[in-house]
């Protein structure tokens, strides 16, 4: 409900690194394990990390914003990959081979690595936003729709980093301006 969408593009090394077997869907890992794995991926793989802003999310919609962030992340890689494995959102304007299975981070190590790196990067952004916009609990809820976050929204109203195109935020904004 708040903050940018962050995407990572990861090209794993040719030889399997020792941490490869530890990769999982980022949401199923503890923050400490995610952090450790993200550092290992950043050290051993080619990585591009990019975001789409709240304004881009609100203007384009979440799926086009995810695709925009993915294109930006790909552009940050040292060389363009021949094929893409994505998590659920194919890139319609990509000329090469691609596959975008649902739950790709549970099915493919490269997608899991990208998910972990992106989650750690976004968590850091949200921790920074927690300092700029205290009271919302971004350092804990990371901008997701938790009970704490909803209570803060009721108390404080939406901040500049809340996604106005998301129904709960839109409803609060409309109620506040009525």
C-alpha positions in Angstrom: 0.0 0.0 0.0 3.0 2.3 0.3 6.4 2.7 -1.2 7.9 1.9 -4.6 7.9 -1.5 -6.3 11.4 -2.9 -6.5 12.6 -5.5 -9.0 16.0 -7.2 -9.3 17.4 -8.9 -12.3 19.9 -11.7 -11.5 22.2 -13.7 -13.7 23.6 -16.6 -11.6 27.2 -17.7 -12.0 27.9 -20.5 -14.4 29.0 -22.8 -11.6 26.5 -23.4 -8.9 27.5 -21.4 -5.8 27.4 -23.1 -2.4 24.4 -21.0 -1.3 22.2 -22.0 -4.3 20.3 -24.7 -2.4 19.3 -22.2 0.3 17.3 -20.0 -2.1 13.6 -19.9 -1.5 10.6 -17.6 -2.0 11.8 -14.4 -0.2 8.6 -14.3 1.8 9.3 -17.7 3.4 12.7 -16.6 4.7 13.5 -14.8 7.9 14.9 -11.2 7.5 18.3 -12.4 8.7 18.5 -15.2 6.2 17.3 -13.0 3.4 19.9 -10.4 4.2 22.7 -13.0 4.2 21.5 -14.6 0.9 21.1 -11.1 -0.7 24.8 -10.3 0.2 25.9 -13.6 -1.3 23.9 -13.1 -4.5 25.3 -9.6 -4.8 28.8 -10.9 -4.4 28.6 -13.8 -6.8 26.1 -13.0 -9.5 25.4 -10.2 -12.0 22.6 -8.1 -10.5 20.6 -5.1 -11.5 18.1 -3.5 -9.0 15.6 -0.9 -10.0 12.3 0.6 -8.8 9.1 2.2 -10.0 8.0 5.1 -7.9 4.6 5.5 -6.1 3.7 8.1 -8.7 4.5 5.6 -11.6 2.5 2.9 -9.8 -0.5 5.3 -9.4 -0.2 6.6 -13.0 0.5 3.3 -14.8 -1.0 0.6 -12.5 0.9 -1.9 -10.5 1.6 -4.5 -13.3 2.9 -1.9 -15.8 5.0 -0.4 -13.0 6.5 -3.8 -12.2 7.3 -4.3 -15.9 8.9 -0.8 -16.0 11.1 -1.6 -12.9 12.0 -5.0 -14.5 13.2 -3.2 -17.7 15.2 -0.8 -15.6 16.8 -3.6 -13.7 17.6 -5.5 -16.9 19.3 -2.3 -18.2 21.6 -2.3 -15.2 23.0 -5.8 -15.9 26.5 -5.8 -17.4 25.1 -7.6 -20.4 21.6 -8.4 -21.6 20.6 -12.1 -21.0 19.5 -14.3 -23.9 16.3 -15.4 -22.1 14.3 -14.3 -19.1 12.7 -16.2 -16.3 10.3 -13.9 -14.5 7.9 -14.2 -11.6 4.4 -14.0 -13.0 4.7 -10.9 -15.1 6.0 -11.4 -18.7 7.6 -8.5 -20.6 5.4 -8.0 -23.7 8.1 -5.9 -25.4 10.9 -8.3 -24.8 12.2 -9.8 -28.1 13.9 -12.9 -26.7 12.7 -16.0 -25.0 11.0 -15.7 -21.7 8.9 -17.6 -19.3 6.9 -16.1 -16.4 5.3 -18.8 -14.3 3.2 -18.0 -11.3 5.3 -18.5 -8.1 8.5 -18.4 -10.2 10.5 -17.7 -7.1 9.4 -21.1 -5.7 10.3 -22.8 -9.0 13.5 -21.3 -10.2 16.7 -20.4 -8.3 17.4 -17.3 -10.4 13.9 -15.9 -9.8 14.3 -16.7 -6.1 17.6 -14.9 -6.0 16.1 -11.9 -7.7 13.1 -12.0 -5.3 15.4 -12.0 -2.2 17.6 -9.2 -3.5 14.6 -7.1 -4.4 12.9 -7.7 -1.0 16.0 -6.7 0.9 16.4 -3.6 -1.2 12.7 -2.6 -0.7 12.9 -3.3 3.0 15.8 -0.9 3.3 13.8 1.8 1.4 10.9 1.3 3.7 13.1 1.6 6.7 14.3 5.0 5.4 10.7 6.0 4.7 9.8 5.1 8.3 12.2 7.9 9.5 10.7 10.4 7.0 7.1 9.4 7.8 7.0 8.2 11.4 3.9 6.7 12.9 3.0 4.3 10.0 5.3 1.5 11.2 7.0 1.1 7.8 10.1 -0.4 9.5 7.9 -3.3 10.6 5.0 -3.6 8.1 7.1 -2.6 5.1 4.1 -0.8 3.6 1.9 -3.9 3.5 -1.7 -3.9 4.8 -1.3 -5.0 8.4 -3.6 -4.1 11.2 -1.0 -1.7 12.5 -0.7 0.0 9.1 -4.5 0.4 8.8 -4.7 1.8 12.3 -2.0 4.4 11.4 -3.8 5.3 8.2 -7.0 5.9 10.2 -5.1 8.1 12.7 -2.7 9.9 10.3 -4.3 9.7 6.9 -2.2 8.7 3.8 1.4 9.9 3.5 3.0 11.1 0.3 4.4 7.6 -0.2 1.0 5.8 -0.1 -0.3 4.4 -3.3 -3.4 6.4 -4.0 -4.5 4.0 -6.8 -4.8 1.2 -4.2 -8.4 0.8 -3.0 -7.9 1.2 0.8 -5.8 4.4 0.3 -8.2 5.7 -2.3 -11.1 5.2 0.0 -9.3 7.0 2.8 -8.4 9.9 0.5 -12.0 10.2 -0.7 -13.4 10.0 2.8 -10.9 12.7 3.9 -11.8 15.1 1.1 -15.6 14.7 1.5 
